[in-house]
Amino acid sequence: MPITFDDILDQTAAVDWLTRAYDADRMPHGLIFAGPVGVGKATTARALAALWLCEKPRGTKPCGKCDSCRVFDAGNHPDFHVVTKELIRYHDKTGKSKGIDLSINVVRPEIVEPAGRKAVMGRGKVFVIEQAELMNAQAQSALLKTLEEPAGRTLIILLTDAPDVLLPTIRSRSQLLRFSPLKPELVRAELAKRGIDKTLATTAAELAEGSIGSALRWIEDGVVDASRDLFAQIDQLAARRGAPSLQDWFKKAAEAYAQKQLERDELASKDQATREGLSLYLKLAAQRFRRMMNESPDDPDRLDRAASAIEAIVRADEYLDGNVNVALVFQQLAMTLERVYSPTPAAAGARR
């Protein structure tokens, strides 16, 4: 049975809008599903596609029995197109591309050209662009006319956690729907359904902040286990019981993260995966310091130190995005955190 809107978890506003638009026969050609990774954007896109392509829909549900539903459920519907960054390599003649931009060389053959042709099964066409923010400006510009006037009954759904990266012209031609983080208890319950240990599920749900997808991925990649060690070191630092070697910890943790990505995709860029790991652990570190602030709202000194630590982490992440030398970034971060949590009054005053 194809997926339906009933299978979408805790995204009532988005699902209600889609069902109303479908019932009123006023579904726009272009849709932007915006929200964190792993909260149901792709699942909702599949549910909408199954309904859109069904030959005999029952209200806002696909029938599950027609030829379209059968091939959709089998995963080979000729009018359902999912565009992912992995297609970058398919359209690279060398077959060795490690590019991270969805260029016009992907968008034109995967969306623009097939969108101009008739639907194979006659009901319509659906194109889902995952990580749409990876489209470069040229690719987005090439998509504009198709968004405005696709041939026949066509939907183009852009999934992104960074809608502001999309060109204003793309956003103006599409309906933006927001997807919110899921409730932690819902994430825990879904993890438990998958047979994950209760303690591990609880920790993963807290770390992922409302993303089932992230929670599952981080369990698989060892991020949840590593985060426990990271938080222990941060707590030690905050308690001023000596400064742990966070610089070395980040290096080793990011390398382990990168290795997991390379095992999953041997053509992935090790440098890019390492930087992604560093950025992820920086965000988790900032999450720990934010929790410290919430735990001690009446302690000005603790609040001030945690806020300074978060500022240093944000700055380090910005340096990473700017391709600053990784060793220098983390040397600077370690020095700043040690100064922030120095037990001497003079150092505390210098921090300000």
N, C-alpha and C positions, 0 to 999 in steps of 0.2 A: 504494500500500500504506500503510495507517495506520501511524503511529509505534508502536513497541513498546518494552518495557523494555530491549531490547538496544541501543537508540539513546541511552540515558542514559549520560553520561560520568562515571565516577569517583564515583558515589553508591551504592556497594554496600550500605551499611547500610539506607538508605531503601528501595531496590528489593527487597532480600531480605525486609524486613518486609512490604512490600506483596504480594509474591508468596505469602508464607506465609499471610497473612490471606485472600487471594483463594482459594488452594487449600483452606483450611479453612472457607471460606464464613463468615468471621467479620469481614468488613470493616465498620468502624464507619460510621455515617451521616456523622459529621463528622471531617474531617482538617485539620490545620494543617501546612503545609509551611513550615518556618522556616529561613532562611539568607540569605546575601548575595544581592544582585541579580545575575542573570546566571549562576547556577551550575547551572541545570537544573530548578528548581521547576516552572515552567510547562510545560516539555517532559514532565516526569514526570506532571503532571496530565493532559496530553493523552493520554499512553500509557495511563494508568489508565482514562481515559474511553473510549478506543477499545475497550479490552478489556471494560469494564463494559457497553457498549452493543452489542457484537458478538452476533449471533444464533447463531453456531456457533464459539465460541472453541476454539482448539487449545491446551489447557493454559493457560498464562498469556500467550498471544498471540492477537490478533484474527485471524479467518480471512482478512480482506482481500477477500472475495468476496461476502459477503451484502449485502443492501440497506443495512443499517445502516453497514457498513464503507464502502460506496461513497459514501453521502451525507456520512459523516464525513470521508472523504478529500477530498471536494469542498468542504468547509468550510461546509456548510449543514445539519448535522444538527439536526432540530427539538427534540431532547431534550438537546442539549449547549449550555449557557448560560455565556458568559463575561462577567463583570461587571467593567467598568473604570471609571476615574474620568471618562472621556469621556462616560459615560452621564449624568453630572450635568447636562450641557447639554441632552441629549435630553429630560430630564424637567423642564427649566426652560422655562416657556412663553415667556419673552422670547427664548430662543435665544442669549443673550449672557452666560450665567453663566461666571464665572472661579473658581467655588468649588472648593475642594480637599477638602471632606468628602463622603464617601459617606453621604448622609442616608437617613432612612426613606423619603423620596420616591423613592429609587432602589431600595433594598433590598426594599420591599414589592412593587412591580410586577415586578421582575426576578428575585426569588428566592421570597419568601414565597408569593405568589399562584400562580405556575406550579408550585411544589413541591407544592401541594395538589391539583393536577390530575393526571389520568392521563397516562402517557407516550404520546406520539403514535405511536411505533413499537413500543410494547409491552414493550421490554426494561428500561427504567428511565430515570432522569434523572440528569444530572450538572451541578452548578453550580460554577464556578470563580470565586472572588473575587480578582482581582489587587489588590495593595497593600491587603490587608484591614485594615491598621492605619489606613487613612483613614476607616473607618466610625466615625461618632460614636457616643456612648453610646446614644442613642435607637435608632439603626439596629441596633446590636448586640443590644440588648434585644429588638427586634422579631424578631430571628433565632432567639432561644433555643428557642422551642417547635418551630420547624421543624427545628432541629438535633436535638432530642430525639425527635420523632415525625414525620418526613416521610412523606408518603403514598407507599406503594409502595416500589419498589427505587430508592432515591435516595442520591446522594453529594453532599456539600457540601464543597468543598476550598478552604481559605483559604490564600492565598500571602502571606507577609510576611517582611520582614527585621527586624521589631520585634515579636516575639510578646508581649513584656511589655506592649505598649500595649493589647492585647486585654483585654477584661473577664475577670476570674477565672471568671465563669460560662460564658463562651464557651470558655475553655481547658479547664474541667472537663468539658465535654460533647464534647470533640474529642480525637482522638489526635494528639499532637505528634510530627512526624518532623523531625529535623534534617538540613539539607543543608550540606555543608562547602565551603569554597573549593577550587577545582580546583588541581592541581599546575601551577606555572608552565610546565613543559615541555609539558604537555597543552594549555594555552591557546595557547602559541606554535605548536604543531603545527596546532591548529584554525584559527588565523589564517592560517598558511601555506597551508592547504587552500583558503582563500578568495582566494588570490592576493596576499596582502599582503606587501610587501617584508620581508625577513628582519630587517633592523635595526629597522624600525618595529614589526614583530611582537614582537620581543624587548623593546623599550621599553614597548610597550603592555601586554604580559603582566606586566612588573614593576610597572607602575603600578596595574593593575587588581587585583593581589593575589588571583588565583584566580577572576576573573569574566570569562568570555568575553563576556557581554553588555555589561559596562562597557567592556571593551577595544575592542569594535567601535564602540560609541557614541562613545567618546572619540576614536577615530581620525577618525570622521566629523565630529565637532564641533570638531576642531582642538585638543582638550585635550592630546593627546600632544605636539604641537609646542610648545604654550604652556608645558607643564611643563618642557621642556628649558631654556627661558629663565628660568623661575622657579628651577630648581635651580642654574643658573649664578649667579644673583643671590644665592641663599642661600649658595652656596660662597664667593662673594666676601665676603659679610658675615662668614661664619665665619672666613675667613682674615684678617679685619680689614684689608682693602685698600680701605677706604672704604665708606660706607653707601649702597647703591643706593636709589632711591626706590621701595621696595616698595609704599608706599601708592598711588602712581599706577599701578604695575603691576597690582595687584589690581583697581583700578577699571576699567582698560581691558580686562583679561582677562575680568572678569565681564560687562562690557557686550557683548563679542564672543560670549561663551557665551549670554547672553540673546537676542542677535540670532538665533543658530542655532535656539533653541527657538521663537522667534516665526515663523521661516521654516517650521518644521515644523508649528506650530499658531498661526494668526494670532489666535486668541482667548485665548491664554495670557496670563497676567499678566506684564508686563515686570518689575515690581518683584519678584515672587516668583521669576522666572527669574534675575534678577540676584543675589538673595540665595542661590539654589541654587548659582550659579556661584561666589560668594564662599566659601560653605561647602565646596564641592568643592576649590577651590584651597588653602584652609586645611588641609584634610585631607592634600592632597598635600605641602604644606610640612611638616606634622608628620611625614609619612612620610620625607621627606628627613633631617630631624633625627634620627629614630630610626635611620636607616641610619648616620649619623655616629657614633651611640653604639655601634652594633655593630662599626663599623670601628676604634674606638679604645677597647676595653674596659679598657685599662690606663692611660688618661690621665684622671686625676680632673678636671682643669680642663675638658677637652673634654666629658667626660660631664656635668659640672655645668652648663656653659653650654647644651648641647643640651637637657638636661632642663628648664632654665628657659625656653628658647624654646618647647618643647612645651607647657609650662604656660600660657604667654602665648597660644599659638594656641588651645588648648582654651577658655580664658577668652573669647577673641574670638568663637569659634563659639557659645558659650553666650549672649553678648550679642546676636549676630545672631538666635538663636532667640527671644530676649526682645524682639525688635523695637527694640533700641537704635539710635539714629542711626548709619547706616553710616559716615559720615565720622569721627565720634568714635571708633567702634570701631577703625578702622584707623589713625587718628592715635595712639591709645593703644598699639596693637600695634607700630607702627613705632618709637615712642619706647622701648618696652620692649626690643625686639630690639637697637636701637642701644646701649642701656645694657648689655645682657647681653654684647654683643661689643665693648664699649669696650676699647681697648688699655691704658687706664690702670688701675693697681692700685687706686686709690681707688674708681673706678667698679665694679670687680669686687667690691670689698669691700661696696660699697653694695648690690650685687645680692643678697648673702646677707642 
